[in-house]
Amino acid sequence: MHTPIKNYTSIEEILEYAIKEESDAEQWYLQAMKRTSDPELKHLLQRLAAMEAAHAKELSVSLEKIRAQQSVCQGIMLSYGESWQ
């Protein structure tokens, strides 16, 4: 399920990786939930899946904020005739 951690070159890559891992974990819990008939276990798995989905959402919001900040910085740099990265 997990891939080896590589050398990431940006915060965006780290967040994209984390979002994928959270989404994969959510799907795993949802699949496991379908395979059990135990109501308590189903409830637990559903809660765990919801937690993973919330984590992925929070990471996605962070990623979008970073991208928006970079876009603003790029615009400022370009207005001064500088290149961005």
Secondary structure as UniProt FT lines:
FT   HELIX           11..34
FT   HELIX           39..79
FT   TURN            80..81
//
